Amino acid sequence: MALLHSAHALSIPVRLGIDFVARTHSFFWSIQHSLCSLECAFLLSRWLLSIPVTQAEQRLSEHERKLLLWIKSMMDETDMAVDPPGAPDVDFLANPYKAKQLSIAIVRVWARTFKGNTSWAIVDLVGSSLEAYADLLETQL
């Protein structure tokens, strides 16, 4: 359930526009929104990174598979898409490198969302921390 909530939280800035949310979130979001979004970004990222490791022992359930493909389709709507448009989803599910790329893309989307117009320094810190985390993940590819 937490993964589904995290995916829904990600869908808001994706649907509204990442840069739009970055410029205007301080009018609508409190510090609690930013901290909850940080947790959502981290949870989705870690789950995606664990998928290739656990696939041999336990396959994704149908619900998890649908959630993964929904997250991928959300990210395809951004400029941080992992696959070119029209790439088959079967290839994505079979490729562990793609799950890592998707994890990094999600963290970068959240980082970009926090790097906007804000009156709280902690929100900028959250954005910078997520950017550093994404950089760290990229070095492990």
VEXGUPA-993994 format. One record per residue: x, y, z of N, C-alpha, C in turn; residue number from 1; residue in one letter. Coordinates in nm, 3 decimals, padded with zeros to 5 digits. Example, Ala and Ser with C-alpha at 12.3 -4.5 7.8 and 13.67 -1.06 7.14 Angstrom:
2
<atom n_u="01.319" n_v="-00.569" n_w="00.780" ca_u="01.230" ca_v="-00.450" ca_w="00.780" c_u="01.320" c_v="-00.330" c_w="00.780" nr="1" rest="A"/>
<atom n_u="01.285" n_v="-00.225" n_w="00.708" ca_u="01.367" ca_v="-00.106" ca_w="00.714" c_u="01.290" c_v="00.003" c_w="00.787" nr="2" rest="S"/>
END
This chain:
141
<atom n_u="00.081" n_v="-00.119" n_w="00.000" ca_u="00.000" ca_v="00.000" ca_w="00.000" c_u="00.087" c_v="00.126" c_w="00.000" nr="1" rest="M"/>
<atom n_u="00.200" n_v="00.120" n_w="00.068" ca_u="00.288" ca_v="00.237" ca_w="00.072" c_u="00.346" c_v="00.266" c_w="-00.066" nr="2" rest="A"/>
<atom n_u="00.374" n_v="00.161" n_w="-00.143" ca_u="00.425" ca_v="00.181" ca_w="-00.279" c_u="00.320" c_v="00.248" c_w="-00.367" nr="3" rest="L"/>
<atom n_u="00.197" n_v="00.207" n_w="-00.353" ca_u="00.089" ca_v="00.267" ca_w="-00.432" c_u="00.073" c_v="00.415" c_w="-00.395" nr="4" rest="L"/>
<atom n_u="00.077" n_v="00.444" n_w="-00.266" ca_u="00.067" ca_v="00.583" ca_w="-00.221" c_u="00.185" c_v="00.665" c_w="-00.276" nr="5" rest="H"/>
<atom n_u="00.303" n_v="00.608" n_w="-00.275" ca_u="00.421" ca_v="00.677" ca_w="-00.326" c_u="00.409" c_v="00.704" c_w="-00.475" nr="6" rest="S"/>
<atom n_u="00.355" n_v="00.607" n_w="-00.548" ca_u="00.335" ca_v="00.627" ca_w="-00.692" c_u="00.232" c_v="00.736" c_w="-00.718" nr="7" rest="A"/>
<atom n_u="00.125" n_v="00.737" n_w="-00.639" ca_u="00.026" ca_v="00.844" ca_w="-00.654" c_u="00.086" c_v="00.981" c_w="-00.622" nr="8" rest="H"/>
<atom n_u="00.169" n_v="00.986" n_w="-00.521" ca_u="00.235" ca_v="01.113" ca_w="-00.487" c_u="00.323" c_v="01.161" c_w="-00.602" nr="9" rest="A"/>
<atom n_u="00.390" n_v="01.069" n_w="-00.669" ca_u="00.473" ca_v="01.103" ca_w="-00.784" c_u="00.388" c_v="01.151" c_w="-00.902" nr="10" rest="L"/>
<atom n_u="00.269" n_v="01.095" n_w="-00.916" ca_u="00.185" ca_v="01.131" ca_w="-01.030" c_u="00.140" c_v="01.277" c_w="-01.027" nr="11" rest="S"/>
<atom n_u="00.134" n_v="01.337" n_w="-00.910" ca_u="00.088" ca_v="01.477" ca_w="-00.901" c_u="00.183" c_v="01.572" c_w="-00.972" nr="12" rest="I"/>
<atom n_u="00.312" n_v="01.576" n_w="-00.939" ca_u="00.399" ca_v="01.667" ca_w="-01.013" c_u="00.415" c_v="01.628" c_w="-01.160" nr="13" rest="P"/>
<atom n_u="00.405" n_v="01.500" n_w="-01.191" ca_u="00.417" ca_v="01.458" ca_w="-01.331" c_u="00.298" c_v="01.510" c_w="-01.411" nr="14" rest="V"/>
<atom n_u="00.178" n_v="01.496" n_w="-01.358" ca_u="00.058" ca_v="01.542" ca_w="-01.430" c_u="00.051" c_v="01.693" c_w="-01.439" nr="15" rest="R"/>
<atom n_u="00.084" n_v="01.761" n_w="-01.332" ca_u="00.077" ca_v="01.907" ca_w="-01.332" c_u="00.193" c_v="01.970" c_w="-01.407" nr="16" rest="L"/>
<atom n_u="00.303" n_v="01.900" n_w="-01.413" ca_u="00.425" ca_v="01.953" ca_w="-01.474" c_u="00.528" c_v="01.975" c_w="-01.365" nr="17" rest="G"/>
<atom n_u="00.642" n_v="01.913" n_w="-01.380" ca_u="00.745" ca_v="01.917" ca_w="-01.276" c_u="00.792" c_v="02.059" c_w="-01.251" nr="18" rest="I"/>
<atom n_u="00.821" n_v="02.132" n_w="-01.357" ca_u="00.870" ca_v="02.269" ca_w="-01.339" c_u="00.762" c_v="02.361" c_w="-01.282" nr="19" rest="D"/>
<atom n_u="00.636" n_v="02.339" n_w="-01.321" ca_u="00.526" ca_v="02.418" ca_w="-01.265" c_u="00.515" c_v="02.395" c_w="-01.114" nr="20" rest="F"/>
<atom n_u="00.520" n_v="02.269" n_w="-01.074" ca_u="00.512" ca_v="02.237" ca_w="-00.931" c_u="00.633" c_v="02.295" c_w="-00.857" nr="21" rest="V"/>
<atom n_u="00.750" n_v="02.289" n_w="-00.918" ca_u="00.870" ca_v="02.344" ca_w="-00.854" c_u="00.856" c_v="02.494" c_w="-00.830" nr="22" rest="A"/>
<atom n_u="00.792" n_v="02.564" n_w="-00.924" ca_u="00.777" ca_v="02.709" ca_w="-00.908" c_u="00.666" c_v="02.747" c_w="-00.811" nr="23" rest="R"/>
<atom n_u="00.565" n_v="02.662" n_w="-00.797" ca_u="00.446" ca_v="02.703" ca_w="-00.722" c_u="00.419" c_v="02.623" c_w="-00.596" nr="24" rest="T"/>
<atom n_u="00.496" n_v="02.520" n_w="-00.568" ca_u="00.461" ca_v="02.433" ca_w="-00.454" c_u="00.464" c_v="02.505" c_w="-00.321" nr="25" rest="H"/>
<atom n_u="00.540" n_v="02.610" n_w="-00.309" ca_u="00.547" ca_v="02.678" ca_w="-00.179" c_u="00.415" c_v="02.746" c_w="-00.143" nr="26" rest="S"/>
<atom n_u="00.329" n_v="02.770" n_w="-00.242" ca_u="00.199" ca_v="02.830" ca_w="-00.215" c_u="00.100" c_v="02.729" c_w="-00.159" nr="27" rest="F"/>
<atom n_u="00.122" n_v="02.600" n_w="-00.189" ca_u="00.024" ca_v="02.498" ca_w="-00.153" c_u="00.078" c_v="02.391" c_w="-00.059" nr="28" rest="F"/>
<atom n_u="00.207" n_v="02.364" n_w="-00.067" ca_u="00.265" ca_v="02.255" ca_w="00.011" c_u="00.333" c_v="02.308" c_w="00.136" nr="29" rest="W"/>
<atom n_u="00.322" n_v="02.233" n_w="00.242" ca_u="00.392" ca_v="02.267" ca_w="00.365" c_u="00.523" c_v="02.187" c_w="00.370" nr="30" rest="S"/>
<atom n_u="00.596" n_v="02.206" n_w="00.477" ca_u="00.719" ca_v="02.129" ca_w="00.496" c_u="00.686" c_v="01.980" c_w="00.506" nr="31" rest="I"/>
<atom n_u="00.571" n_v="01.949" n_w="00.565" ca_u="00.531" ca_v="01.809" ca_w="00.578" c_u="00.516" c_v="01.742" c_w="00.442" nr="32" rest="Q"/>
<atom n_u="00.462" n_v="01.815" n_w="00.343" ca_u="00.451" ca_v="01.760" ca_w="00.208" c_u="00.588" c_v="01.723" c_w="00.154" nr="33" rest="H"/>
<atom n_u="00.683" n_v="01.811" n_w="00.177" ca_u="00.819" ca_v="01.787" ca_w="00.126" c_u="00.882" c_v="01.666" c_w="00.194" nr="34" rest="S"/>
<atom n_u="00.865" n_v="01.655" n_w="00.324" ca_u="00.923" ca_v="01.541" ca_w="00.395" c_u="00.855" c_v="01.410" c_w="00.356" nr="35" rest="L"/>
<atom n_u="00.724" n_v="01.413" n_w="00.338" ca_u="00.653" ca_v="01.293" ca_w="00.294" c_u="00.695" c_v="01.255" c_w="00.152" nr="36" rest="C"/>
<atom n_u="00.714" n_v="01.355" n_w="00.068" ca_u="00.758" ca_v="01.328" ca_w="-00.069" c_u="00.899" c_v="01.271" c_w="-00.071" nr="37" rest="S"/>
<atom n_u="00.983" n_v="01.317" n_w="00.019" ca_u="01.118" ca_v="01.261" ca_w="00.032" c_u="01.109" c_v="01.112" c_w="00.064" nr="38" rest="L"/>
<atom n_u="01.022" n_v="01.078" n_w="00.157" ca_u="01.004" ca_v="00.938" ca_w="00.194" c_u="00.950" c_v="00.857" c_w="00.076" nr="39" rest="E"/>
<atom n_u="00.856" n_v="00.914" n_w="00.002" ca_u="00.801" ca_v="00.845" ca_w="-00.116" c_u="00.909" c_v="00.822" c_w="-00.221" nr="40" rest="C"/>
<atom n_u="00.992" n_v="00.922" n_w="-00.245" ca_u="01.100" ca_v="00.909" ca_w="-00.343" c_u="01.196" c_v="00.799" c_w="-00.302" nr="41" rest="A"/>
<atom n_u="01.233" n_v="00.798" n_w="-00.176" ca_u="01.327" ca_v="00.697" ca_w="-00.127" c_u="01.267" c_v="00.557" c_w="-00.132" nr="42" rest="F"/>
<atom n_u="01.141" n_v="00.544" n_w="-00.091" ca_u="01.075" ca_v="00.413" ca_w="-00.092" c_u="01.065" c_v="00.357" c_w="-00.234" nr="43" rest="L"/>
<atom n_u="01.018" n_v="00.437" n_w="-00.329" ca_u="01.008" ca_v="00.390" ca_w="-00.467" c_u="01.145" c_v="00.353" c_w="-00.523" nr="44" rest="L"/>
<atom n_u="01.242" n_v="00.436" n_w="-00.493" ca_u="01.377" ca_v="00.412" ca_w="-00.542" c_u="01.432" c_v="00.280" c_w="-00.489" nr="45" rest="S"/>
<atom n_u="01.420" n_v="00.258" n_w="-00.362" ca_u="01.474" ca_v="00.134" ca_w="-00.302" c_u="01.397" c_v="00.011" c_w="-00.351" nr="46" rest="R"/>
<atom n_u="01.266" n_v="00.024" n_w="-00.368" ca_u="01.188" ca_v="-00.089" ca_w="-00.419" c_u="01.233" c_v="-00.125" c_w="-00.560" nr="47" rest="W"/>
<atom n_u="01.249" n_v="-00.024" n_w="-00.645" ca_u="01.293" ca_v="-00.050" ca_w="-00.782" c_u="01.432" c_v="-00.113" c_w="-00.785" nr="48" rest="L"/>
<atom n_u="01.519" n_v="-00.070" n_w="-00.697" ca_u="01.654" ca_v="-00.127" ca_w="-00.691" c_u="01.652" c_v="-00.271" c_w="-00.640" nr="49" rest="L"/>
<atom n_u="01.552" n_v="-00.307" n_w="-00.561" ca_u="01.545" ca_v="-00.443" ca_w="-00.507" c_u="01.484" c_v="-00.543" c_w="-00.605" nr="50" rest="S"/>
<atom n_u="01.413" n_v="-00.495" n_w="-00.705" ca_u="01.345" ca_v="-00.587" ca_w="-00.798" c_u="01.442" c_v="-00.681" c_w="-00.869" nr="51" rest="I"/>
<atom n_u="01.549" n_v="-00.631" n_w="-00.931" ca_u="01.640" ca_v="-00.725" ca_w="-01.000" c_u="01.705" c_v="-00.827" c_w="-00.906" nr="52" rest="P"/>
<atom n_u="01.730" n_v="-00.788" n_w="-00.784" ca_u="01.796" ca_v="-00.876" ca_w="-00.688" c_u="01.704" c_v="-00.990" c_w="-00.645" nr="53" rest="V"/>
<atom n_u="01.576" n_v="-00.962" n_w="-00.633" ca_u="01.482" ca_v="-01.061" ca_w="-00.580" c_u="01.407" c_v="-01.138" c_w="-00.687" nr="54" rest="T"/>
<atom n_u="01.422" n_v="-01.103" n_w="-00.814" ca_u="01.346" ca_v="-01.168" ca_w="-00.920" c_u="01.372" c_v="-01.318" c_w="-00.928" nr="55" rest="Q"/>
<atom n_u="01.494" n_v="-01.361" n_w="-00.901" ca_u="01.525" ca_v="-01.505" ca_w="-00.910" c_u="01.452" c_v="-01.583" c_w="-00.801" nr="56" rest="A"/>
<atom n_u="01.439" n_v="-01.525" n_w="-00.683" ca_u="01.375" ca_v="-01.593" ca_w="-00.571" c_u="01.224" c_v="-01.578" c_w="-00.572" nr="57" rest="E"/>
<atom n_u="01.179" n_v="-01.458" n_w="-00.602" ca_u="01.035" ca_v="-01.432" ca_w="-00.598" c_u="00.999" c_v="-01.333" c_w="-00.708" nr="58" rest="Q"/>
<atom n_u="00.915" n_v="-01.377" n_w="-00.798" ca_u="00.870" ca_v="-01.293" ca_w="-00.908" c_u="00.776" c_v="-01.185" c_w="-00.856" nr="59" rest="R"/>
<atom n_u="00.761" n_v="-01.079" n_w="-00.932" ca_u="00.667" ca_v="-00.974" ca_w="-00.896" c_u="00.525" c_v="-01.029" c_w="-00.902" nr="60" rest="L"/>
<atom n_u="00.442" n_v="-00.986" n_w="-00.808" ca_u="00.301" ca_v="-01.021" ca_w="-00.816" c_u="00.238" c_v="-00.941" c_w="-00.930" nr="61" rest="S"/>
<atom n_u="00.120" n_v="-00.980" n_w="-00.968" ca_u="00.052" ca_v="-00.907" ca_w="-01.077" c_u="00.030" c_v="-00.761" c_w="-01.039" nr="62" rest="E"/>
<atom n_u="-00.006" n_v="-00.737" n_w="-00.913" ca_u="-00.026" ca_v="-00.600" ca_w="-00.865" c_u="00.105" c_v="-00.521" c_w="-00.873" nr="63" rest="H"/>
<atom n_u="00.215" n_v="-00.581" n_w="-00.830" ca_u="00.344" ca_v="-00.513" ca_w="-00.835" c_u="00.388" c_v="-00.487" c_w="-00.979" nr="64" rest="E"/>
<atom n_u="00.361" n_v="-00.583" n_w="-01.066" ca_u="00.396" ca_v="-00.566" ca_w="-01.207" c_u="00.320" c_v="-00.449" c_w="-01.268" nr="65" rest="R"/>
<atom n_u="00.190" n_v="-00.442" n_w="-01.238" ca_u="00.109" ca_v="-00.330" ca_w="-01.289" c_u="00.157" c_v="-00.198" c_w="-01.232" nr="66" rest="K"/>
<atom n_u="00.192" n_v="-00.197" n_w="-01.105" ca_u="00.242" ca_v="-00.076" ca_w="-01.042" c_u="00.373" c_v="-00.031" c_w="-01.108" nr="67" rest="L"/>
<atom n_u="00.461" n_v="-00.125" n_w="-01.132" ca_u="00.588" ca_v="-00.094" ca_w="-01.197" c_u="00.566" c_v="-00.035" c_w="-01.337" nr="68" rest="L"/>
<atom n_u="00.477" n_v="-00.095" n_w="-01.413" ca_u="00.450" ca_v="-00.045" ca_w="-01.548" c_u="00.380" c_v="00.090" c_w="-01.545" nr="69" rest="L"/>
<atom n_u="00.297" n_v="00.114" n_w="-01.443" ca_u="00.233" ca_v="00.245" ca_w="-01.428" c_u="00.338" c_v="00.352" c_w="-01.397" nr="70" rest="W"/>
<atom n_u="00.429" n_v="00.319" n_w="-01.308" ca_u="00.537" ca_v="00.413" ca_w="-01.274" c_u="00.621" c_v="00.442" c_w="-01.398" nr="71" rest="I"/>
<atom n_u="00.652" n_v="00.339" n_w="-01.474" ca_u="00.729" ca_v="00.358" ca_w="-01.597" c_u="00.654" c_v="00.448" c_w="-01.694" nr="72" rest="K"/>
<atom n_u="00.523" n_v="00.425" n_w="-01.709" ca_u="00.446" ca_v="00.508" ca_w="-01.803" c_u="00.437" c_v="00.652" c_w="-01.755" nr="73" rest="S"/>
<atom n_u="00.432" n_v="00.672" n_w="-01.623" ca_u="00.436" ca_v="00.809" ca_w="-01.570" c_u="00.567" c_v="00.877" c_w="-01.607" nr="74" rest="M"/>
<atom n_u="00.676" n_v="00.806" n_w="-01.586" ca_u="00.807" ca_v="00.864" ca_w="-01.616" c_u="00.826" c_v="00.884" c_w="-01.765" nr="75" rest="M"/>
<atom n_u="00.758" n_v="00.806" n_w="-01.847" ca_u="00.764" ca_v="00.826" ca_w="-01.992" c_u="00.703" c_v="00.960" c_w="-02.032" nr="76" rest="D"/>
<atom n_u="00.619" n_v="01.017" n_w="-01.947" ca_u="00.558" ca_v="01.148" ca_w="-01.974" c_u="00.653" c_v="01.263" c_w="-01.941" nr="77" rest="E"/>
<atom n_u="00.764" n_v="01.233" n_w="-01.879" ca_u="00.861" ca_v="01.337" ca_w="-01.842" c_u="00.977" c_v="01.338" c_w="-01.941" nr="78" rest="T"/>
<atom n_u="01.065" n_v="01.434" n_w="-01.922" ca_u="01.185" ca_v="01.437" ca_w="-02.007" c_u="01.293" c_v="01.343" c_w="-01.954" nr="79" rest="D"/>
<atom n_u="01.260" n_v="01.262" n_w="-01.855" ca_u="01.355" ca_v="01.167" ca_w="-01.797" c_u="01.313" c_v="01.022" c_w="-01.825" nr="80" rest="M"/>
<atom n_u="01.245" n_v="01.000" n_w="-01.937" ca_u="01.199" ca_v="00.866" ca_w="-01.972" c_u="01.318" c_v="00.771" c_w="-01.987" nr="81" rest="A"/>
<atom n_u="01.299" n_v="00.649" n_w="-01.943" ca_u="01.405" ca_v="00.548" ca_w="-01.947" c_u="01.416" c_v="00.486" c_w="-02.086" nr="82" rest="V"/>
<atom n_u="01.303" n_v="00.458" n_w="-02.148" ca_u="01.301" ca_v="00.395" ca_w="-02.281" c_u="01.251" c_v="00.493" c_w="-02.385" nr="83" rest="D"/>
<atom n_u="01.288" n_v="00.473" n_w="-02.510" ca_u="01.229" ca_v="00.555" ca_w="-02.617" c_u="01.081" c_v="00.522" c_w="-02.631" nr="84" rest="P"/>
<atom n_u="01.002" n_v="00.616" n_w="-02.682" ca_u="00.858" ca_v="00.589" ca_w="-02.698" c_u="00.834" c_v="00.465" c_w="-02.784" nr="85" rest="P"/>
<atom n_u="00.740" n_v="00.383" n_w="-02.740" ca_u="00.704" ca_v="00.263" ca_w="-02.814" c_u="00.785" c_v="00.140" c_w="-02.780" nr="86" rest="G"/>
<atom n_u="00.880" n_v="00.151" n_w="-02.689" ca_u="00.960" ca_v="00.033" ca_w="-02.650" c_u="00.870" c_v="-00.065" c_w="-02.576" nr="87" rest="A"/>
<atom n_u="00.883" n_v="-00.195" n_w="-02.604" ca_u="00.796" ca_v="-00.294" ca_w="-02.539" c_u="00.824" c_v="-00.305" c_w="-02.389" nr="88" rest="P"/>
<atom n_u="00.716" n_v="-00.320" n_w="-02.313" ca_u="00.729" ca_v="-00.331" ca_w="-02.168" c_u="00.796" c_v="-00.461" c_w="-02.125" nr="89" rest="D"/>
<atom n_u="00.787" n_v="-00.565" n_w="-02.207" ca_u="00.848" ca_v="-00.694" ca_w="-02.173" c_u="00.999" c_v="-00.677" c_w="-02.159" nr="90" rest="V"/>
<atom n_u="01.059" n_v="-00.601" n_w="-02.250" ca_u="01.203" ca_v="-00.577" ca_w="-02.242" c_u="01.238" c_v="-00.503" c_w="-02.113" nr="91" rest="D"/>
<atom n_u="01.152" n_v="-00.411" n_w="-02.074" ca_u="01.177" ca_v="-00.335" ca_w="-01.953" c_u="01.176" c_v="-00.425" c_w="-01.831" nr="92" rest="F"/>
<atom n_u="01.079" n_v="-00.514" n_w="-01.822" ca_u="01.068" ca_v="-00.602" ca_w="-01.706" c_u="01.183" c_v="-00.701" c_w="-01.697" nr="93" rest="L"/>
<atom n_u="01.242" n_v="-00.735" n_w="-01.811" ca_u="01.349" ca_v="-00.835" ca_w="-01.812" c_u="01.488" c_v="-00.774" c_w="-01.792" nr="94" rest="A"/>
<atom n_u="01.497" n_v="-00.644" n_w="-01.792" ca_u="01.628" ca_v="-00.578" ca_w="-01.789" c_u="01.651" c_v="-00.509" c_w="-01.654" nr="95" rest="N"/>
<atom n_u="01.740" n_v="-00.562" n_w="-01.569" ca_u="01.764" ca_v="-00.501" ca_w="-01.438" c_u="01.824" c_v="-00.361" c_w="-01.447" nr="96" rest="P"/>
<atom n_u="01.898" n_v="-00.334" n_w="-01.553" ca_u="01.957" ca_v="-00.201" ca_w="-01.572" c_u="01.847" c_v="-00.095" c_w="-01.585" nr="97" rest="Y"/>
<atom n_u="01.736" n_v="-00.131" n_w="-01.649" ca_u="01.625" ca_v="-00.037" ca_w="-01.668" c_u="01.560" c_v="00.000" c_w="-01.535" nr="98" rest="K"/>
<atom n_u="01.549" n_v="-00.097" n_w="-01.444" ca_u="01.492" ca_v="-00.068" ca_w="-01.312" c_u="01.579" c_v="00.032" c_w="-01.236" nr="99" rest="A"/>
<atom n_u="01.711" n_v="00.018" n_w="-01.249" ca_u="01.802" ca_v="00.113" ca_w="-01.185" c_u="01.790" c_v="00.251" c_w="-01.247" nr="100" rest="K"/>
<atom n_u="01.778" n_v="00.255" n_w="-01.379" ca_u="01.761" ca_v="00.384" ca_w="-01.446" c_u="01.631" c_v="00.451" c_w="-01.403" nr="101" rest="Q"/>
<atom n_u="01.524" n_v="00.372" n_w="-01.392" ca_u="01.396" ca_v="00.426" ca_w="-01.349" c_u="01.404" c_v="00.478" c_w="-01.206" nr="102" rest="L"/>
<atom n_u="01.473" n_v="00.407" n_w="-01.121" ca_u="01.493" ca_v="00.451" ca_w="-00.983" c_u="01.562" c_v="00.587" c_w="-00.979" nr="103" rest="S"/>
<atom n_u="01.666" n_v="00.602" n_w="-01.057" ca_u="01.740" ca_v="00.729" ca_w="-01.061" c_u="01.652" c_v="00.840" c_w="-01.117" nr="104" rest="I"/>
<atom n_u="01.575" n_v="00.809" n_w="-01.221" ca_u="01.488" ca_v="00.910" ca_w="-01.282" c_u="01.384" c_v="00.960" c_w="-01.182" nr="105" rest="A"/>
<atom n_u="01.328" n_v="00.870" n_w="-01.103" ca_u="01.229" ca_v="00.910" ca_w="-01.003" c_u="01.291" c_v="01.002" c_w="-00.899" nr="106" rest="I"/>
<atom n_u="01.408" n_v="00.969" n_w="-00.853" ca_u="01.476" ca_v="01.053" ca_w="-00.754" c_u="01.505" c_v="01.191" c_w="-00.815" nr="107" rest="V"/>
<atom n_u="01.545" n_v="01.195" n_w="-00.941" ca_u="01.574" ca_v="01.323" ca_w="-01.006" c_u="01.448" c_v="01.407" c_w="-01.025" nr="108" rest="R"/>
<atom n_u="01.336" n_v="01.343" n_w="-01.054" ca_u="01.209" ca_v="01.417" ca_w="-01.066" c_u="01.175" c_v="01.483" c_w="-00.934" nr="109" rest="V"/>
<atom n_u="01.184" n_v="01.407" n_w="-00.825" ca_u="01.154" ca_v="01.466" ca_w="-00.694" c_u="01.254" c_v="01.576" c_w="-00.659" nr="110" rest="W"/>
<atom n_u="01.381" n_v="01.554" n_w="-00.689" ca_u="01.482" ca_v="01.657" ca_w="-00.661" c_u="01.451" c_v="01.785" c_w="-00.736" nr="111" rest="A"/>
<atom n_u="01.412" n_v="01.772" n_w="-00.862" ca_u="01.379" ca_v="01.891" ca_w="-00.942" c_u="01.254" c_v="01.960" c_w="-00.888" nr="112" rest="R"/>
<atom n_u="01.162" n_v="01.883" n_w="-00.836" ca_u="01.040" ca_v="01.941" ca_w="-00.778" c_u="01.073" c_v="02.028" c_w="-00.658" nr="113" rest="T"/>
<atom n_u="01.171" n_v="01.988" n_w="-00.579" ca_u="01.206" ca_v="02.063" ca_w="-00.458" c_u="01.295" c_v="02.182" c_w="-00.485" nr="114" rest="F"/>
<atom n_u="01.357" n_v="02.186" n_w="-00.602" ca_u="01.447" ca_v="02.297" ca_w="-00.633" c_u="01.370" c_v="02.406" c_w="-00.705" nr="115" rest="K"/>
<atom n_u="01.289" n_v="02.474" n_w="-00.632" ca_u="01.209" ca_v="02.580" ca_w="-00.692" c_u="01.191" c_v="02.693" c_w="-00.595" nr="116" rest="G"/>
<atom n_u="01.080" n_v="02.757" n_w="-00.608" ca_u="01.046" ca_v="02.871" ca_w="-00.525" c_u="01.000" c_v="02.821" c_w="-00.388" nr="117" rest="N"/>
<atom n_u="01.082" n_v="02.841" n_w="-00.287" ca_u="01.046" ca_v="02.795" ca_w="-00.153" c_u="01.092" c_v="02.895" c_w="-00.049" nr="118" rest="T"/>
<atom n_u="01.018" n_v="02.900" n_w="00.058" ca_u="01.057" ca_v="02.991" ca_w="00.166" c_u="01.122" c_v="02.915" c_w="00.282" nr="119" rest="S"/>
<atom n_u="01.136" n_v="02.783" n_w="00.268" ca_u="01.195" ca_v="02.703" ca_w="00.374" c_u="01.326" c_v="02.644" c_w="00.324" nr="120" rest="W"/>
<atom n_u="01.432" n_v="02.668" n_w="00.395" ca_u="01.564" ca_v="02.619" ca_w="00.355" c_u="01.570" c_v="02.466" c_w="00.356" nr="121" rest="A"/>
<atom n_u="01.491" n_v="02.404" n_w="00.442" ca_u="01.495" ca_v="02.258" ca_w="00.449" c_u="01.447" c_v="02.194" c_w="00.319" nr="122" rest="I"/>
<atom n_u="01.355" n_v="02.260" n_w="00.250" ca_u="01.305" ca_v="02.206" ca_w="00.123" c_u="01.418" c_v="02.205" c_w="00.019" nr="123" rest="V"/>
<atom n_u="01.498" n_v="02.311" n_w="00.017" ca_u="01.615" ca_v="02.313" ca_w="-00.072" c_u="01.714" c_v="02.204" c_w="-00.033" nr="124" rest="D"/>
<atom n_u="01.730" n_v="02.182" n_w="00.096" ca_u="01.819" ca_v="02.077" ca_w="00.143" c_u="01.769" c_v="01.939" c_w="00.099" nr="125" rest="L"/>
<atom n_u="01.640" n_v="01.917" n_w="00.106" ca_u="01.582" ca_v="01.791" ca_w="00.060" c_u="01.611" c_v="01.772" c_w="-00.089" nr="126" rest="V"/>
<atom n_u="01.591" n_v="01.877" n_w="-00.168" ca_u="01.619" ca_v="01.868" ca_w="-00.312" c_u="01.765" c_v="01.839" c_w="-00.340" nr="127" rest="G"/>
<atom n_u="01.853" n_v="01.908" n_w="-00.270" ca_u="01.997" ca_v="01.885" ca_w="-00.289" c_u="02.037" c_v="01.744" c_w="-00.245" nr="128" rest="S"/>
<atom n_u="01.977" n_v="01.697" n_w="-00.137" ca_u="02.007" ca_v="01.563" ca_w="-00.088" c_u="01.961" c_v="01.456" c_w="-00.187" nr="129" rest="S"/>
<atom n_u="01.844" n_v="01.476" n_w="-00.245" ca_u="01.796" ca_v="01.380" ca_w="-00.344" c_u="01.883" c_v="01.382" c_w="-00.469" nr="130" rest="L"/>
<atom n_u="01.929" n_v="01.499" n_w="-00.507" ca_u="02.020" ca_v="01.509" ca_w="-00.622" c_u="02.150" c_v="01.434" c_w="-00.594" nr="131" rest="E"/>
<atom n_u="02.203" n_v="01.449" n_w="-00.473" ca_u="02.325" ca_v="01.377" ca_w="-00.435" c_u="02.301" c_v="01.226" c_w="-00.432" nr="132" rest="A"/>
<atom n_u="02.185" n_v="01.185" n_w="-00.384" ca_u="02.149" ca_v="01.043" ca_w="-00.382" c_u="02.141" c_v="00.987" c_w="-00.525" nr="133" rest="Y"/>
<atom n_u="02.081" n_v="01.062" n_w="-00.616" ca_u="02.072" ca_v="01.019" ca_w="-00.756" c_u="02.212" c_v="01.008" c_w="-00.817" nr="134" rest="A"/>
<atom n_u="02.298" n_v="01.103" n_w="-00.786" ca_u="02.437" ca_v="01.096" ca_w="-00.836" c_u="02.507" c_v="00.971" c_w="-00.783" nr="135" rest="D"/>
<atom n_u="02.485" n_v="00.940" n_w="-00.656" ca_u="02.543" ca_v="00.821" ca_w="-00.596" c_u="02.492" c_v="00.694" c_w="-00.665" nr="136" rest="L"/>
<atom n_u="02.362" n_v="00.690" n_w="-00.692" ca_u="02.306" ca_v="00.574" ca_w="-00.762" c_u="02.364" c_v="00.559" c_w="-00.902" nr="137" rest="L"/>
<atom n_u="02.387" n_v="00.671" n_w="-00.969" ca_u="02.444" ca_v="00.665" ca_w="-01.104" c_u="02.585" c_v="00.609" c_w="-01.104" nr="138" rest="E"/>
<atom n_u="02.660" n_v="00.637" n_w="-00.999" ca_u="02.796" ca_v="00.583" ca_w="-00.994" c_u="02.796" c_v="00.432" c_w="-00.974" nr="139" rest="T"/>
<atom n_u="02.685" n_v="00.378" n_w="-00.925" ca_u="02.674" ca_v="00.234" ca_w="-00.901" c_u="02.615" c_v="00.159" c_w="-01.020" nr="140" rest="Q"/>
<atom n_u="02.586" n_v="00.228" n_w="-01.129" ca_u="02.528" ca_v="00.160" ca_w="-01.247" c_u="02.627" c_v="00.070" c_w="-01.314" nr="141" rest="L"/>
END
